[in-house]
Amino acid sequence: MSSIHHLVTPLSKEDIRKLRAGDLVRISGTIYAARDAAHKRMTEALARGESLPFDIAGQLIYYVGPTPAKPGKPIGSAGPTTSGRMDAYTPRLLELGLAGMIGKGNRSASVMDAIRNNVCVYFAATGGAGALLSRCIKSYTVLAWPELGPEALAAMEVEDFPATVVADCYGTDLYEEGKKPYQHI
């Protein structure tokens, strides 16, 4: 039976150790929006010995490229993008203290190893529900690389953002576990 957890960022290792694949969460606080282009820029900055534009320790990155905001709203539709596109960059960010990611889809073996080795977590947000998810986002502030448009690095204040733990720090991968009952067919 899964549990429901109310999390406030930044997350501690203790927070992460309480989570199990299949658990539901509601996240409040600051999460960071970044997709492929922003991840590439972060990696390049690190390779040059530069600091990241935010303190990564205990934080969550949401793989999202939001649509433009309607008048009076902080953000447009904000559904998850496919996480695998960030797999080449993720282990390094987890080693630096990133607590976890929010996206959709399977992760590579190297990311799954990094989640376990660094006591991190991977959450899935519901694909196709971007308009509903955007209701949980109270502000959206571009922090770096505004020329990237919706792929810029941004800080988002969220309240009760819903997600599911799909990979926990104990090595359980809900995407793999979900297949097991059907493997004998």
ZAVOFI-360195 format. One record per residue: y, x, z of N, C-alpha, C, O, CB in turn. Coordinates in steps of 0.1 Angstrom, whole numbers, padded with zeros to 4 digits, always signed. Atoms other than C-alpha are relative to their C-alpha. Last residue first. Glycine has a CB too. Layout:
YXZYXZYXZYXZYXZ/...
***
This chain:
+0001+0010+0011-0140+0022-0205-0003+0007-0013-0004+0000-0024+0012-0009-0001/+0014+0003+0003-0147+0047-0178-0002-0009-0011-0014-0011-0016-0007-0005+0013/+0006-0012+0007-0111+0061-0179-0015-0002-0003-0021+0005-0012+0001+0012+0008/+0004+0004+0013-0096+0027-0171-0007+0011-0008-0011+0009-0019+0013-0004-0008/+0009+0012+0001-0094+0029-0134-0005-0003-0014-0015-0011-0015+0008-0012+0006/+0014-0002-0005-0081+0065-0137-0008-0013+0000-0020-0011-0004+0001+0005+0014/+0010-0001+0010-0051+0059-0159-0014-0001+0005-0023-0005-0002+0002+0012-0009/+0001+0013+0007-0027+0048-0132-0010-0001-0011-0015-0012-0014+0014-0004-0006/+0008+0009-0009-0034+0079-0112-0002-0013-0007-0013-0019-0005+0007-0001+0014/+0014-0004+0001-0021+0101-0141-0009-0009+0008-0020-0013+0004-0002+0014+0005/+0004+0002+0014+0012+0083-0144-0014+0004-0002-0021-0003-0010+0009+0009-0009/+0003+0014+0002+0014+0081-0106-0004-0003-0014-0012-0012-0017+0012-0009+0004/-0008+0005+0012+0013+0118-0103-0005-0014-0003-0016-0016-0008-0003+0010-0012/+0005+0013+0005+0001+0130-0068+0010-0004-0011+0022-0004-0010-0001-0011+0011/+0007-0002+0013+0008+0167-0062-0006-0013-0006-0012-0013-0017-0012+0009+0002/+0014-0003-0003+0017+0165-0025-0009+0001-0013-0021+0003-0012-0006-0011+0009/+0001-0015-0003+0054+0168-0032-0014+0004+0003-0017+0016+0006+0009+0004+0011/-0004-0004-0014+0054+0133-0048-0003+0015+0002-0009+0022-0007-0008-0008+0010/+0006-0012-0003+0054+0123-0085+0005+0005+0014+0017+0007+0015+0003+0011-0011/+0011-0001+0009+0060+0087-0095-0007+0014+0001-0018+0015-0003+0005-0001-0015/+0005-0014-0001+0082+0076-0066-0012+0001-0010-0022-0005-0008-0004+0004+0015/+0014-0001-0005+0097+0043-0078-0004+0015+0000-0001+0023-0009-0010-0007-0009/+0009-0009+0007+0134+0036-0082-0014+0000+0006-0016-0005+0017+0006+0015-0001/+0015+0001-0001+0161+0012-0072-0008+0010-0009-0004+0012-0020-0004-0014-0004/+0006-0002+0013+0197+0022-0067-0015+0000+0001-0021+0008+0008+0006+0014-0006/+0013+0007+0002+0208+0007-0034-0006+0001-0014-0011-0009-0019+0001-0014+0004/+0003+0008-0012+0244+0019-0037-0013-0008-0003-0014-0016-0012+0011-0010+0004/+0010+0011+0002+0253+0046-0061-0002-0007+0013-0001-0001+0024-0013+0005-0006/+0002+0006-0013+0283+0070-0064-0009-0012-0002-0005-0021-0010+0013-0003+0008/+0000+0014-0001+0279+0089-0096-0002-0004+0014-0012+0001+0021-0011-0007-0010/+0004+0004-0013+0288+0125-0103+0001-0015+0000+0011-0021-0005+0009+0006+0012/-0009+0009-0008+0289+0136-0139-0006-0003+0014-0018-0002+0016+0002-0013-0008/+0004+0000-0014+0276+0164-0161+0010-0009+0007+0022-0007+0007-0001+0014+0006/-0007-0009-0009+0284+0155-0197-0006-0001+0014-0013-0011+0017+0015-0004+0001/+0009-0010-0005+0258+0138-0219+0006+0010+0009+0000+0020+0013-0007+0007-0011/+0009+0006-0010+0278+0106-0223-0010+0010+0005-0018+0007+0015-0007-0012-0006/-0001+0015+0000+0306+0126-0240-0010-0005+0011-0009-0001+0022-0004-0006-0014/+0014+0005+0003+0295+0163-0244-0001-0016+0001-0011-0021-0002-0009+0006+0011/+0002+0000+0014+0332+0173-0247-0014-0005-0004-0017-0009-0015+0002+0013-0006/-0004+0013+0005+0336+0164-0210-0002-0002-0015-0004-0013-0020+0014-0004+0003/+0003+0001+0014+0317+0196-0201+0003-0014-0006-0006-0021-0012-0015+0003-0002/+0000-0012+0009+0319+0194-0164-0004-0004-0014-0011-0014-0016-0009+0011+0006/-0003-0013-0007+0325+0171-0134+0001+0012-0010+0009+0021-0007-0011+0002+0010/+0004-0012+0007+0328+0137-0151+0004+0012+0007+0016+0014+0011+0005+0000-0015/-0011-0010+0002+0333+0110-0125-0006+0012-0007-0015+0018-0002+0005+0004+0014/+0005-0010+0009+0313+0077-0124+0011+0010-0003+0021+0006-0009-0005-0007-0014/-0010-0009+0006+0318+0052-0096-0007+0010-0009-0019+0013-0007+0009+0007+0010/-0013+0004-0005+0300+0022-0080+0011+0009-0006+0023+0004-0007+0001+0001+0015/-0009-0011+0002+0267+0025-0098+0014-0004+0003+0020-0012-0005-0002+0007-0014/+0001-0008-0012+0243-0001-0085+0009+0012+0000+0010+0019+0010-0015+0004+0002/-0006+0007-0011+0254-0026-0112-0001+0007+0013+0007+0004+0022-0007-0014+0002/-0014-0004-0001+0245+0000-0138+0008-0008+0011+0018-0003+0016+0007-0003-0013/-0001-0012-0008+0208-0005-0130+0015+0004+0001+0019+0009+0012-0007+0012-0006/+0002+0004-0014+0210-0041-0143+0002+0013+0009+0008+0011+0020-0014-0005+0002/-0012+0009-0004+0226-0031-0176-0002-0004+0014+0008-0004+0022+0000-0012-0009/-0012-0008-0002+0201-0001-0179+0012-0009+0004+0020-0004+0012+0004+0007-0013/-0008+0008-0010+0170-0023-0174+0014+0007+0003+0019+0006+0013-0008-0001+0013/-0003+0013+0006+0151-0012-0206+0009-0008+0010+0013-0020+0006-0012-0008-0003/-0005+0000+0014+0134+0016-0188+0003-0014-0005-0004-0023-0001-0010+0008-0009/+0006+0010+0010+0129+0010-0151+0007+0002-0013+0019-0001-0014+0001-0014+0006/-0009+0012+0000+0139+0041-0130-0006-0009-0011-0013-0003-0021+0015+0003-0002/-0002+0008+0013+0112+0066-0123+0009-0011+0002+0008-0019+0012-0014-0004-0006/-0001+0014+0000+0114+0091-0094+0001-0005-0014+0006+0001-0023+0012-0005+0008/-0004+0006+0013+0103+0127-0092-0001-0015+0001-0011-0021+0004-0009+0005-0012/+0005+0014+0004+0102+0144-0059+0005-0004-0013+0016+0000-0017+0004-0010+0011/-0009+0009+0008+0106+0179-0045-0006-0013-0003-0018-0015+0001+0005+0007-0012/-0001+0012-0008+0088+0202-0020+0011-0009-0005+0022-0011+0001+0003+0003+0015/-0013+0000-0006+0094+0234-0039+0003-0012+0009+0014-0014+0013+0011+0001-0011/-0003-0013-0006+0058+0243-0048+0014+0000+0008+0016+0008+0017+0000+0011-0010/+0008-0003-0012+0048+0207-0053+0005+0012+0007+0007+0012+0019-0015+0002-0005/-0002+0011-0010+0077+0197-0076-0008+0003+0013-0003+0002+0024-0004-0014-0006/-0013-0002-0007+0075+0231-0093+0003-0010+0010+0009-0007+0020+0011+0002-0011/+0002-0011-0009+0038+0226-0101+0013+0003+0008+0012+0005+0020-0004+0013-0008/+0008+0005-0011+0046+0192-0116-0003+0011+0010-0003+0008+0022-0013-0006-0005/-0009+0008-0009+0074+0207-0136-0008-0005+0011-0003-0005+0023+0006-0011-0009/-0009-0010-0007+0050+0235-0150+0010-0008+0009+0014-0003+0020+0008+0008-0010/+0008-0007-0011+0023+0209-0158+0010+0009+0008+0009+0010+0020-0012+0008-0005/+0009-0011+0004+0048+0189-0179-0007+0006+0013-0003+0003+0024+0007+0011-0007/-0006-0013-0001+0063+0156-0168-0010+0011-0003-0022+0008-0002+0006+0003+0014/+0007-0011-0006+0054+0121-0178+0008+0013+0000+0018+0014-0007-0013+0002-0008/+0010-0007+0007+0078+0093-0185-0006+0012+0007-0001+0017+0017+0006+0005-0013/+0011+0007+0003+0111+0080-0171-0010+0009-0008-0006+0018-0015+0004-0013-0009/+0001+0001+0014+0140+0094-0153-0011-0010-0004-0013-0019+0004-0002+0014-0007/+0003+0014+0003+0152+0102-0118+0000-0001-0015+0009+0004-0022+0011-0009+0006/-0005+0005+0012+0150+0138-0106-0003-0015-0001-0013-0019+0005-0005+0008-0012/+0008+0008+0009+0145+0156-0074+0007-0005-0012+0019-0002-0013-0006-0011+0008/+0010+0008-0008+0156+0177-0044-0009-0008-0010-0021-0010-0007+0006-0009+0010/-0001+0014+0005+0175+0204-0065-0012-0008+0007-0023-0003+0007-0001-0002-0015/-0002+0009-0011+0173+0235-0043+0002-0015-0004+0003-0023+0004+0012+0004+0007/-0013-0002-0006+0176+0265-0066+0004-0011+0010+0014-0010+0017+0011-0001-0011/+0000-0012-0008+0139+0265-0073+0013+0002+0007+0014+0008+0018-0004+0012-0008/+0007+0003-0012+0141+0229-0084+0000+0012+0009+0001+0011+0021-0014-0005-0003/-0009+0008-0008+0168+0239-0109-0007-0004+0013+0000-0005+0024+0005-0013-0007/-0010-0009-0005+0146+0267-0123+0010-0008+0009+0013-0003+0020+0008+0006-0011/+0005-0008-0011+0116+0243-0126+0011+0009+0006+0011+0011+0018-0011+0009-0006/+0002+0006-0013+0137+0217-0145-0006+0010+0011+0000+0010+0022-0009-0011-0001/-0011-0004-0009+0151+0235-0175-0003-0003+0015+0003+0003+0024+0013-0007-0004/-0002-0015+0001+0121+0235-0199+0011+0005+0010+0010+0016+0014+0005+0003-0014/+0011-0008-0007+0111+0200-0186+0003+0015-0001-0001+0022+0009-0013-0003-0007/-0007-0010-0010+0145+0184-0195-0010+0009+0006-0007+0017+0015+0007-0008+0011/-0010-0008+0008+0132+0166-0227+0007+0010+0009+0013+0020+0004+0011-0009-0006/+0006-0012+0006+0102+0155-0207+0009+0009-0007+0007+0021-0009-0011-0004-0009/-0002-0011-0008+0124+0131-0187-0006+0013-0006-0001+0024-0003-0007-0002+0013/+0013-0007-0002+0128+0105-0213+0001+0013+0006+0008+0022+0002-0007+0001-0014/+0005-0006+0012+0161+0087-0207-0013+0007+0003-0017+0009+0014+0010+0010-0006/+0005-0014+0000+0169+0064-0179-0004+0004-0014-0008-0004-0022-0013+0000+0010/+0014-0001-0002+0191+0033-0182-0005+0014-0002+0002+0023-0007-0007-0008-0011/+0004-0014-0006+0228+0033-0175-0015+0001+0002-0019+0003+0013+0008+0003+0013/+0015+0000-0002+0245+0004-0194-0004+0014+0003+0000+0024-0003-0007-0005-0013/+0007+0010+0008+0283+0008-0191-0015+0000+0004-0019+0004+0015+0001+0003-0015/+0010-0005+0009+0301+0026-0163-0006-0011-0008-0006-0023-0004-0012+0008+0008/+0000-0015+0000+0329+0023-0138-0009+0006-0011-0008+0018-0014-0005+0005+0014/+0013-0005-0005+0336-0013-0146+0000+0015-0001+0007+0021-0009-0011-0006-0009/+0002+0003-0015+0371-0029-0148-0013+0004+0005-0016+0003+0017+0001-0015+0002/-0012+0000-0008+0371-0030-0187-0003-0004+0015-0010-0014+0017+0010-0010-0005/-0008+0011+0003+0336-0023-0200+0012+0000+0009+0012+0006+0020-0008-0013+0001/-0002+0010-0010+0323+0012-0195+0008-0011-0006+0017-0009-0014+0007+0006+0012/-0014+0001-0005+0310+0032-0224+0002-0012+0009-0005-0022+0008+0010-0001-0012/-0008+0006+0011+0272+0036-0227+0014-0001+0006+0016-0001+0018-0005-0014-0005/-0005+0013+0000+0255+0059-0202+0008-0004-0012+0014+0004-0019+0008-0002+0013/-0011-0002+0009+0235+0090-0210+0006-0014-0001+0003-0021-0010-0004+0006-0014/-0006+0011+0005+0210+0092-0181+0012+0004-0009+0019+0014-0007+0005-0010+0011/+0000-0002+0014+0185+0116-0167+0006-0012-0007-0002-0021-0011-0014+0004-0005/+0005+0012+0008+0195+0111-0131+0001+0003-0014+0012+0007-0019+0008-0013+0004/-0006+0002+0013+0198+0143-0111-0007-0012-0007-0019-0013-0007-0002+0014-0008/+0008+0007+0011+0192+0142-0074+0007+0000-0013+0019-0002-0013-0004-0014+0005/-0006+0011+0009+0207+0165-0047-0011-0005-0010-0022+0000-0012+0012+0006-0008/+0003+0013-0005+0193+0184-0017+0004-0012-0010+0002-0023-0006+0006-0002+0013/+0009+0002-0012+0210+0216-0026-0002-0014+0004+0008-0021+0008+0005+0009+0011/+0012+0006+0004+0227+0214-0061-0010-0003+0012-0019-0011+0010-0007+0009-0010/+0010-0006-0010+0262+0221-0049-0013-0007-0002-0014-0019+0001+0005-0001+0015/+0002+0008-0012+0282+0211-0080-0010+0008+0009-0018+0016+0004-0005-0014-0003/-0012+0008-0003+0297+0228-0111-0001-0009+0012+0008-0016+0016+0004-0008-0012/+0000+0013+0006+0269+0254-0111+0012-0008+0004+0018-0005+0015-0013-0008+0004/+0005+0011-0008+0277+0289-0102+0000-0013-0007+0007-0014-0018+0010-0001+0013/-0010+0009-0004+0279+0317-0128-0006-0011+0010-0018-0013+0010+0007-0007-0012/-0003-0003-0014+0255+0346-0131+0011-0009+0005+0016-0006+0016+0005+0014+0001/-0012-0008+0000+0256+0344-0170+0004+0004+0015+0014+0011+0017+0012-0007-0007/+0004-0013+0006+0220+0331-0169+0012+0010-0001+0010+0022-0001-0005-0003-0015/+0008-0007-0010+0231+0304-0144-0004+0014-0006-0004+0024+0001-0012-0007+0004/-0009-0005-0010+0258+0293-0168-0007+0008+0010-0002+0019+0014+0007-0012+0007/-0008-0011+0006+0234+0291-0197+0009+0006+0011+0011+0018+0012+0007-0005-0012/+0009-0011+0001+0210+0270-0176+0007+0012-0005+0005+0024-0001-0012-0003-0009/+0003-0005-0014+0237+0246-0166-0008+0013+0000-0005+0023+0007-0007-0010+0009/-0012-0006-0005+0248+0243-0202-0001+0006+0014+0003+0017+0017+0012-0010-0001/-0001-0013+0008+0213+0236-0214+0012+0007+0005+0011+0020+0007+0001-0003-0015/+0010-0009-0006+0209+0210-0186+0001+0013-0007+0000+0024-0001-0014-0006-0002/-0005-0005-0013+0242+0194-0197-0010+0009+0006-0006+0019+0012+0003-0012+0009/-0011-0009+0002+0230+0191-0233+0006+0006+0013+0009+0018+0013+0011-0007-0008/+0004-0013+0007+0196+0177-0224+0012+0010-0001+0010+0021+0003-0005-0004-0014/+0010+0001+0010+0208+0150-0199-0002+0014-0007+0002+0024-0001+0002-0011-0011/+0001-0012+0010+0228+0150-0168-0012-0002-0009-0023-0006-0004-0001+0013+0008/+0004+0004+0013+0241+0123-0143-0001+0013-0009+0010+0020-0010+0009-0011-0006/-0006-0006+0011+0243+0134-0107-0006-0004-0013-0018-0004-0014+0000+0016+0001/+0010-0006+0009+0236+0113-0077+0007+0005-0012+0018+0001-0015-0012-0010-0004/-0004-0007+0013+0260+0107-0048-0013+0004-0007-0021+0011-0001+0010+0011+0002/-0007-0013-0001+0252+0082-0020+0003+0005-0014+0005-0003-0023-0009+0011+0007/-0014+0002-0001+0226+0054-0019+0006+0014+0002+0000+0023+0007+0004-0009+0012/-0007-0012-0002+0190+0053-0031+0015-0003+0001+0021-0011-0008-0002+0010-0012/-0014+0004+0003+0167+0024-0028+0009+0012+0004+0009+0016+0016+0004-0014+0008/-0012-0005-0007+0131+0035-0029+0013-0007-0005+0013-0013-0015+0001+0015-0002/-0013+0004+0006+0097+0022-0038+0011+0005+0008+0010+0006+0020+0000-0016-0001/-0011+0006-0009+0066+0041-0029+0012-0004-0008+0015+0002-0019+0004+0010+0010/+0002+0014-0001+0039+0045-0056+0010-0006+0009+0012-0019+0008-0014-0003+0004/+0000+0006+0014+0036+0083-0053-0003-0015+0002-0013-0019+0009-0010+0007-0009/+0012-0001+0007+0043+0091-0016+0001-0007-0014+0008-0017-0015-0012-0006+0008/+0002+0008+0012+0075+0098+0002-0013+0003-0007-0018+0014-0007+0011+0003-0011/+0003+0014-0004+0078+0110+0038-0004-0009-0012-0010-0019-0011+0011-0007+0007/+0014+0000-0005+0077+0147+0027-0005-0014+0004-0017-0017+0005-0001+0009+0012/+0009-0001+0011+0109+0141+0007-0015-0001+0004-0023-0007-0003+0002+0013-0008/-0001+0013+0008+0130+0129+0036-0011+0000-0011-0018-0010-0013+0014-0002-0006/+0006+0010-0009+0118+0159+0057+0000-0014-0007-0010-0021-0007+0007-0001+0013/+0014-0002+0003+0127+0183+0028-0008-0011+0009-0018-0015+0004-0005+0014+0004/+0006-0011-0007+0162+0168+0032-0015+0001-0004-0021-0008-0010+0001-0001+0015/+0013+0002-0006+0178+0145+0006-0004+0013+0007-0002+0024+0002-0010-0004-0010/+0011-0008+0005+0215+0146-0002-0012-0002+0008-0012-0006+0020+0005+0015+0001/-0001-0013+0005+0217+0117-0006+0011+0008+0008+0020+0002+0013+0004+0001-0015/-0014-0003+0002+0209+0086+0013+0000+0015-0003-0005+0023+0004+0008-0003+0013/-0004-0014-0001+0174+0071+0011+0015+0001-0002+0022-0006-0010-0007+0008-0011/-0015+0000+0003+0162+0036+0019+0004+0015+0002+0004+0020+0013+0008-0010+0010/-0008-0009-0007+0124+0037+0017+0014-0001-0004+0017-0003-0016-0005+0015-0002/-0013+0000+0005+0100+0009+0007+0009+0009+0009+0009+0008+0021+0006-0014-0001/-0010+0003-0009+0063+0016+0013+0014-0001-0007+0015+0003-0019+0001+0011+0011/-0012-0008+0001+0034+0014-0010+0010-0004+0010+0010-0016+0015+0006-0001-0014/-0012+0008+0000+0000+0000+0000+0012+0009+0000+0014+0018+0008+0000-0010+0012/
***
